[in-house]
């Protein structure tokens, strides 16, 4: 009977621990593994208005799928259009067409591990910023990079945009929408991004452990994903959009970016909008396009 009580007690203690370990393992996998890695790159025929379809090799080894939309006349500049996590360039095609109608060359990029690009790991800008610089170099060799150059990055793509601008002075303007201040800051609320609703209840140490374990598994130091450092390292003006009801990337993170950037940056508060609402806000596209066209 005593042995049975011990076994029951052990089960009561160990079962939640095992469950927590399994849950944590799943959270890490979701945090660092691109969904496309599980299914393979998803290629699709380019829609109307795409003038060039390119495959561009980047390092560490990946191949990015890129669509280029040209304006009717000589381009007044080039804007790289990125996307959010686990998304791809296809939902950004209407925005790309808007830019092209305005006289800009729009370059829509599937980031590594997304869409029709290869790659298995989400790096939160650590590799992706350099990837974008490599795409710029490739387009310049093809005589497809018209100055001035801008980058539009929603959410995850915003961290990539800022990371690239910190590396390359050719990027003269950046727009972000609901972008996190760092992967470390994001990790604590990432469980909400997965739909668990637990992020606000877990201690900061769990978020730190998420970044540490993700870094160990992938060989990518995710602590290097820091948009605050990146925005300080570029001289480019930045237009930051952020929803003030965002529970996934709280508005405070947008404020941190704006305060780190000073007078050359503007934070646009999207009142009453959560993360998804901000990404789809109708006022973002026209104002961002005007920002890129401004001299």
Secondary structure, 3 states (H helix, E strand, C coil): CHHHHHHHHHHHHHHHHHHHHHHHHHHHHHHHECHHHHHCCCCCCCCCCCCEEEEEEECCCEEEEEEEECCCCCCCCEEEECCCCCCCCHHHHHHHHHHHHCCCEEEEECCCCCCCCCCCECCCCCCHHHHHHHHHHHHHHCCCCCCCEEEEEECHHHHHHHHHHHHCCCEEEEEEECCCCEHHHHHHHHHHHCCCCCHHHCCHHHHHHHHHHHHHHHCCCHHHCEHHHHHHHCCCEEEEEEECCCCCCCHHHHHHHHHHHHHHEEEEEECCCCHHHHHCCHHHHHHHHHHHHCC
